[in-house]
Amino acid sequence: MVNRVQLLRHHPAPPLDRFVDCFWWTRRDARHEHWEHALPCGRPQLVFTLSEQRIVCLPDQAYEPLVWTGSLLHGPQSRYYMNGPKPCGAVAGVSFRTGGVGPVLGVRAAELADCHVSLDALWGHRARLLHEQLMEAPDPRTIFRILEQRLGEHLRIALSMHPAVEHALMHGSNSQALELAVETRARGDYGGYSPRHFIALFREAIGMTPSHYLRIQRLSGSLRMLAQQPRPALADVAAQMGYYDQPHFTRECRALGGITPSRYRALDPDSPLHHVVANTPAARR
């Protein structure tokens, strides 16, 4: 039987669109038996199960899997974690923009860095009511409407990222421009902030230092190139993305993603940050 997977996305209206990239809904007809490296992107993801099926993930450096139902927030990750085999059925989620989790959920990104926590732990009874509404929703359109309404009701603009951080991110149209904008701020070349102050502001809003965030963005861009090309020249990818050389690219891929570029295998071209591995967590290296 063909394992058919449906995926729908919805982009929220202003002002929520400043903080949320999209809501998504997916359903698979059969269980996925493989494990995946969920590769870092610097942005949190909030996931809701729409059934009683249990979902498994293995946080970085952990030896015991985290088994959950209901909801789970993956905070900004400094390196990969693992997702276990996925059950059949539907799942919905929220993809936050960089620095967007604070105004929406009321918790600074720095407090969620490298964490995997249920929404219940942050919102209590409100989270359980939201999950019940999503479980009862008849279709994805209703799910998106509920998410947009409930998250919009709790929006706290006062927790938006500092203007200095927002300015640096806005002026990074690609990885090289982003690196220049962030590093210029971090050096204190303009804006009236010392390097130490800017780095502290960045870590509070994004959940990691500017230098680590830039490493993740460079790796993400590289993996997107690999996912969309059948047999890419790794040296060319390394050069285009600003690595010193191919060995530098390989070291970064192993350090942040737990794999080497030559062994990278994307789930599909549209999912470059999901690397398929063997059927057990023992395969992690």
C-alpha positions in Angstrom: 0.0 0.0 0.0 1.3 3.5 -0.8 1.7 5.6 2.3 0.0 8.8 1.2 0.9 11.9 3.2 -1.2 15.1 3.0 0.2 18.4 3.9 -1.6 21.8 4.1 -0.2 25.2 5.3 -2.0 28.4 6.2 -0.3 31.8 6.7 -1.9 34.0 9.4 -3.2 37.5 8.9 -1.6 40.6 10.6 -0.5 41.1 13.3 0.1 37.4 14.0 2.1 37.0 10.8 4.9 39.0 12.3 5.6 36.1 14.7 4.1 33.0 13.0 5.4 31.8 9.6 2.6 29.3 9.1 0.1 26.9 10.6 0.3 23.4 9.1 -1.7 20.2 9.1 -0.5 16.8 7.9 -2.1 13.3 7.8 -0.5 10.0 6.9 -2.3 6.8 5.9 0.2 4.4 7.4 2.9 4.4 10.1 6.4 5.7 9.2 8.8 3.2 10.5 12.0 5.2 10.2 13.7 7.6 12.6 14.7 11.1 11.5 17.3 13.6 12.5 15.3 16.9 13.0 18.0 19.3 11.9 18.3 22.7 13.6 16.8 25.8 11.9 16.8 28.3 14.9 13.0 28.5 15.1 10.6 26.8 17.5 7.9 24.4 16.4 4.7 23.7 18.3 3.1 20.3 17.5 -0.4 19.0 18.4 -1.5 15.4 18.0 -5.1 15.0 16.7 -5.5 11.5 17.9 -4.6 9.5 21.0 -1.6 8.1 19.3 1.8 8.5 21.1 4.7 10.3 19.4 8.3 9.7 20.2 11.3 12.0 20.0 14.9 11.6 21.4 16.3 15.0 22.5 20.0 15.7 21.8 22.3 13.9 24.3 19.4 12.1 25.9 19.4 8.3 26.2 15.7 7.8 27.0 13.1 8.8 24.4 10.4 11.4 25.2 7.0 9.8 24.6 4.1 12.3 24.4 0.5 13.0 23.4 -1.4 16.3 23.2 1.1 19.0 22.4 4.9 19.5 22.4 6.9 22.7 21.9 10.3 22.1 20.4 12.3 25.2 21.4 15.1 26.7 19.3 17.6 23.9 19.0 21.4 24.4 18.9 21.8 21.0 17.1 19.7 18.1 15.9 17.4 15.9 17.9 15.6 12.7 16.7 12.0 12.0 15.8 10.8 8.4 16.2 8.5 6.4 13.9 5.4 8.4 13.3 1.9 6.9 13.7 -0.8 7.2 11.1 -3.3 9.9 11.6 -3.3 13.7 11.7 -1.0 16.2 13.3 -1.2 20.0 13.3 1.4 22.6 14.2 2.7 26.1 14.4 6.0 27.2 12.7 7.2 30.3 14.5 9.3 33.0 12.9 12.7 33.7 14.3 12.1 35.5 17.7 8.4 35.0 17.4 7.7 32.6 20.2 7.9 35.1 23.0 5.0 37.4 21.9 2.8 34.4 21.1 3.4 32.0 24.0 4.6 34.5 26.6 8.0 32.8 27.1 11.3 34.2 26.0 13.2 32.0 23.5 16.2 31.9 25.8 14.1 30.0 28.3 13.1 27.4 25.7 16.5 26.8 24.1 17.2 23.1 23.5 14.0 22.2 25.4 11.1 20.0 24.5 8.1 21.0 26.6 4.3 20.5 26.5 2.1 23.5 26.0 0.3 22.4 29.2 3.4 23.3 31.2 3.3 26.9 29.8 -0.4 27.6 29.5 -2.0 25.0 31.9 -5.8 24.7 31.5 -5.8 27.0 28.4 -3.6 24.5 26.6 -5.8 21.6 27.3 -8.9 23.5 26.1 -7.1 24.4 22.9 -6.1 20.8 22.3 -9.7 19.6 22.9 -11.0 22.2 20.3 -8.4 21.0 17.8 -9.4 17.4 18.3 -13.0 18.2 17.7 -12.4 20.4 14.6 -14.0 18.8 11.5 -11.4 19.9 9.0 -8.0 21.6 8.6 -9.5 25.0 7.7 -11.3 25.0 11.1 -8.1 23.9 12.8 -6.2 26.9 11.3 -9.0 29.3 12.3 -8.9 28.0 15.9 -5.1 28.3 16.1 -5.1 31.8 14.6 -7.9 33.0 17.0 -6.5 31.5 20.2 -2.9 32.5 19.6 -3.9 36.0 18.5 -5.9 36.4 21.7 -2.7 35.9 23.8 -0.4 38.0 21.7 1.9 40.1 23.8 3.7 42.6 21.6 5.7 43.9 24.5 7.7 40.6 24.3 8.8 41.3 20.7 12.5 41.1 20.0 14.6 44.1 20.6 14.8 46.6 17.6 18.5 46.1 17.3 18.1 42.4 16.8 15.1 42.8 14.5 17.0 45.3 12.4 20.0 42.9 12.0 17.7 40.0 11.0 15.7 42.1 8.6 18.7 43.3 6.7 20.0 39.7 6.1 18.4 38.8 2.7 20.7 35.8 2.4 23.2 34.0 4.6 26.1 36.3 3.6 24.0 39.5 4.1 22.7 38.1 7.4 26.2 37.4 8.6 27.3 40.9 7.8 24.3 42.5 9.4 24.6 40.5 12.6 28.3 40.7 13.0 28.3 44.4 12.4 25.9 44.8 15.3 27.9 42.4 17.4 31.0 44.4 16.9 29.1 47.5 18.0 29.9 49.4 14.8 26.6 51.1 14.9 23.4 51.3 17.0 25.0 52.3 20.3 25.2 48.8 21.8 28.4 47.1 23.0 29.1 43.7 21.5 28.3 42.0 24.9 25.0 43.9 25.2 23.9 43.0 21.6 24.8 39.3 22.1 22.8 39.2 25.3 19.8 40.8 23.5 20.1 38.4 20.6 20.3 35.3 22.9 17.2 36.4 24.9 15.2 36.9 21.7 16.4 34.0 19.5 17.6 31.5 22.1 21.3 31.3 21.0 24.2 33.5 20.3 24.5 35.3 16.9 27.5 33.2 15.9 25.7 29.9 16.5 22.5 31.2 14.8 24.6 32.0 11.7 26.2 28.6 11.7 22.7 27.0 11.7 21.4 29.2 8.9 24.4 28.4 6.8 23.9 24.7 7.4 20.2 24.9 6.6 20.9 26.7 3.3 23.4 24.0 2.4 21.0 21.2 3.2 18.3 22.8 1.0 20.8 22.8 -1.9 21.7 19.1 -1.2 18.0 18.1 -1.0 17.1 19.7 -4.4 20.0 18.3 -6.4 20.4 14.5 -7.1 24.2 14.5 -7.1 25.5 17.8 -6.0 29.2 18.6 -5.9 29.9 19.0 -2.2 32.9 21.3 -2.8 30.6 23.6 -4.9 28.0 23.7 -2.2 30.6 24.5 0.5 32.0 27.3 -1.6 28.6 28.8 -2.4 27.6 28.8 1.2 30.7 30.4 2.5 32.6 27.5 4.1 36.3 27.6 4.0 36.4 24.3 2.2 34.6 21.0 1.9 36.2 19.6 5.2 34.9 22.6 7.0 31.4 21.9 5.6 31.7 18.3 6.7 32.7 19.2 10.2 29.9 21.6 10.7 27.3 19.1 9.3 28.5 16.5 11.7 28.7 18.9 14.7 25.2 20.4 14.2 23.4 17.6 12.3 25.0 14.4 13.5 25.7 13.4 9.9 28.1 14.0 7.1 27.0 15.6 3.8 27.8 12.5 1.9 25.4 10.5 4.1 22.6 13.1 4.2 19.3 11.8 2.9 16.4 14.2 3.0 12.9 12.9 3.7 11.9 14.6 0.4 13.0 17.8 -1.5 10.4 19.9 0.5 11.7 18.6 3.8 15.4 19.3 3.8 15.7 19.5 7.6 14.5 15.9 8.1 17.2 13.4 7.5 16.1 9.7 7.4 18.2 7.3 9.5 17.8 3.6 10.5 14.9 2.2 12.4 16.2 2.5 15.9 17.8 5.4 18.0 20.9 3.2 18.4 21.8 4.4 14.9 22.5 7.9 16.2 26.2 8.8 16.1 
